[in-house]
Amino acid sequence: MPRKVMPKKVVNTDESVVETEVKNEEVKQMDTKPAKREFDPNDGIPCRSVTYGKLFINGTKTGMTYMFSDYDDESDIEYRDLVALIRSKDKAIYKPRIIVMDEDFINEYPTLKKFYDEHFAVKNLKEILDMPESQMKEAISKLPKGAIDTLKSMAVNQITTGEIDSIRKIKALDEAFGTDLSLLNELLSN
């Protein structure tokens, strides 16, 4: 940015006249945004399973098979395989079966970011089952089918272990899922 030179300023003192130049410099502020992260095609991107039971995902670019042992299990998927899953709108991503955990990666793909923002305002599906019945039903209605299937499995597991034993909560789950989990509760209580 060019500097501006102001006219000379004359200052009178008791004994002498001092002439000084007053310079007015404009300072341009630089954006201090962090540099955009560059991914290598071989980089592992952390992903978390939102599927109960074992989950296998085949990488179309590398031919690798990625395995998740159970719900909440984390595994790295190579960048190029994950990009291929996103671009092909694979159900592993959009139904979803896995959630990408790397914020830089998510921000690089606006469709993925939008999908996550719309469908995972509640970050952890377990939190939904702890909500009051009316909030729980509303949250379930906003989930994608894959997440609903996972939540059903979680609910069955929690009913079986006794973590969910409220008849009202089980009836609310039945209404939200279109199931009859109350039968399961009756079988377990006999």
C-alpha positions as CSV (number, residue, x, y, z in Angstrom):
1,M,0.0,0.0,0.0
2,P,1.5,3.4,-0.9
3,R,2.5,5.7,1.9
4,K,1.0,9.1,2.2
5,V,3.3,12.0,3.0
6,M,1.7,14.9,4.8
7,P,2.9,18.5,4.4
8,K,5.6,19.6,6.7
9,K,4.6,20.8,10.1
10,V,6.3,23.8,11.7
11,V,6.7,23.9,15.4
12,N,7.8,27.2,17.1
13,T,9.7,26.8,20.3
14,D,11.2,29.6,22.4
15,E,14.7,29.5,20.9
16,S,14.4,27.8,17.5
17,V,12.1,26.7,14.7
18,V,11.9,23.0,14.1
19,E,10.6,21.6,10.9
20,T,9.4,18.0,10.9
21,E,7.8,15.8,8.4
22,V,4.7,14.0,9.5
23,K,4.2,10.7,7.9
24,N,0.8,8.9,7.9
25,E,1.2,5.3,6.9
26,E,-1.8,3.1,6.2
27,V,-1.4,-0.4,7.5
28,K,-3.2,-3.2,5.7
29,Q,-4.3,-6.0,8.0
30,M,-3.7,-9.5,6.7
31,D,-6.3,-12.2,7.1
32,T,-5.0,-14.6,9.7
33,K,-7.1,-17.6,8.5
34,P,-5.2,-20.8,9.0
35,A,-4.0,-22.4,5.8
36,K,-6.4,-24.9,4.3
37,R,-5.3,-28.4,5.1
38,E,-4.0,-30.3,2.2
39,F,-4.9,-34.0,2.2
40,D,-2.7,-36.7,0.6
41,P,-4.7,-39.5,-1.1
42,N,-3.2,-42.0,1.3
43,D,-4.1,-40.0,4.5
44,G,-6.3,-41.9,7.0
45,I,-9.4,-40.0,7.9
46,P,-10.9,-41.1,11.3
47,C,-14.5,-42.4,11.0
48,R,-16.9,-43.8,13.6
49,S,-19.4,-46.5,13.2
50,V,-23.1,-45.7,14.0
51,T,-24.1,-49.3,13.2
52,Y,-24.6,-52.0,15.8
53,G,-22.6,-55.1,15.0
54,K,-19.7,-55.6,12.5
55,L,-19.6,-53.3,9.5
56,F,-17.4,-53.7,6.5
57,I,-16.8,-51.0,3.9
58,N,-15.0,-51.7,0.7
59,G,-12.7,-48.9,-0.7
60,T,-13.4,-48.5,-4.4
61,K,-10.1,-46.7,-5.0
62,T,-7.7,-48.8,-3.0
63,G,-9.6,-52.1,-2.9
64,M,-9.1,-52.2,0.9
65,T,-11.8,-53.4,3.2
66,Y,-12.4,-51.3,6.3
67,M,-13.8,-53.0,9.4
68,F,-15.7,-51.6,12.3
69,S,-16.3,-54.0,15.2
70,D,-19.4,-52.4,16.7
71,Y,-21.3,-49.2,17.3
72,D,-18.8,-46.3,18.3
73,D,-15.8,-48.2,16.9
74,E,-13.4,-45.9,15.1
75,S,-11.2,-46.7,12.1
76,D,-9.3,-44.7,9.5
77,I,-10.5,-44.7,5.9
78,E,-8.1,-43.5,3.3
79,Y,-8.9,-40.1,1.9
80,R,-9.4,-41.3,-1.7
81,D,-11.8,-44.0,-0.6
82,L,-13.8,-41.6,1.5
83,V,-14.0,-39.1,-1.3
84,A,-15.2,-41.9,-3.6
85,L,-17.9,-42.8,-1.1
86,I,-19.1,-39.2,-0.9
87,R,-19.1,-38.6,-4.6
88,S,-21.0,-41.7,-5.3
89,K,-23.5,-40.8,-2.5
90,D,-22.8,-44.2,-0.9
91,K,-25.3,-45.3,1.8
92,A,-22.4,-45.8,4.2
93,I,-22.1,-42.0,4.3
94,Y,-25.6,-40.8,3.6
95,K,-27.8,-43.5,5.2
96,P,-25.4,-43.3,7.4
97,R,-23.4,-46.2,8.6
98,I,-20.3,-44.2,9.6
99,I,-19.7,-40.6,10.6
100,V,-16.5,-38.8,9.5
101,M,-14.7,-37.4,12.6
102,D,-12.3,-35.0,10.9
103,E,-13.6,-31.4,10.8
104,D,-11.2,-30.3,8.1
105,F,-12.4,-33.1,5.9
106,I,-16.1,-32.4,6.6
107,N,-15.5,-28.7,5.8
108,E,-13.9,-29.6,2.5
109,Y,-17.2,-31.2,1.3
110,P,-20.1,-28.8,1.6
111,T,-22.7,-31.5,0.8
112,L,-21.4,-33.6,3.7
113,K,-21.2,-30.7,6.0
114,K,-24.8,-29.7,5.2
115,F,-26.0,-33.3,5.7
116,Y,-24.3,-33.5,9.1
117,D,-25.6,-30.1,10.1
118,E,-29.2,-31.1,9.2
119,H,-29.2,-34.7,10.6
120,F,-26.8,-34.7,13.5
121,A,-27.7,-31.6,15.5
122,V,-27.7,-34.2,18.4
123,K,-24.1,-35.4,18.1
124,N,-24.6,-38.7,19.9
125,L,-27.5,-41.0,19.1
126,K,-27.3,-42.3,22.7
127,E,-28.5,-38.8,23.9
128,I,-31.8,-39.2,22.1
129,L,-32.8,-42.2,24.2
130,D,-32.2,-40.1,27.3
131,M,-34.5,-37.3,26.2
132,P,-38.0,-36.8,27.5
133,E,-40.6,-38.7,25.4
134,S,-41.9,-35.7,23.3
135,Q,-38.3,-34.4,22.5
136,M,-37.2,-38.0,21.8
137,K,-40.0,-38.5,19.2
138,E,-39.2,-35.2,17.6
139,A,-35.5,-35.9,17.4
140,I,-36.2,-39.4,15.9
141,S,-38.4,-38.0,13.2
142,K,-35.5,-35.8,12.0
143,L,-33.0,-38.7,11.7
144,P,-32.1,-40.4,8.4
145,K,-33.3,-44.0,7.9
146,G,-29.9,-45.5,8.7
147,A,-29.6,-43.6,12.0
148,I,-33.2,-44.7,12.9
149,D,-32.3,-48.3,12.3
150,T,-29.2,-47.9,14.5
151,L,-31.3,-46.2,17.2
152,K,-33.8,-49.1,17.1
153,S,-31.0,-51.5,17.7
154,M,-29.8,-49.4,20.6
155,A,-33.3,-49.2,22.1
156,V,-33.7,-53.0,21.9
157,N,-30.3,-53.4,23.6
158,Q,-31.2,-50.9,26.3
159,I,-34.6,-52.5,26.9
160,T,-33.0,-56.0,27.1
161,T,-30.4,-54.8,29.6
162,G,-33.0,-52.9,31.7
163,E,-31.5,-49.4,31.0
164,I,-34.9,-48.5,29.5
165,D,-37.7,-49.8,31.6
166,S,-40.2,-46.9,31.5
167,I,-43.4,-48.1,29.9
168,R,-44.1,-44.5,28.7
169,K,-40.7,-44.3,27.0
170,I,-41.1,-47.7,25.4
171,K,-44.5,-46.7,24.0
172,A,-43.0,-43.4,22.7
173,L,-40.3,-45.4,20.9
174,D,-43.0,-47.7,19.4
175,E,-44.8,-44.6,18.1
176,A,-41.7,-43.1,16.7
177,F,-40.3,-46.3,15.1
178,G,-43.7,-48.0,14.2
179,T,-42.6,-51.0,16.2
180,D,-44.0,-53.0,19.1
181,L,-41.1,-53.0,21.6
182,S,-43.5,-53.2,24.4
183,L,-43.9,-56.9,23.6
184,L,-40.1,-57.3,24.1
185,N,-40.4,-55.6,27.5
186,E,-43.3,-58.0,28.4
187,L,-41.3,-61.0,27.4
188,L,-38.4,-59.9,29.4
189,S,-40.4,-59.2,32.5
190,N,-42.0,-62.7,32.5
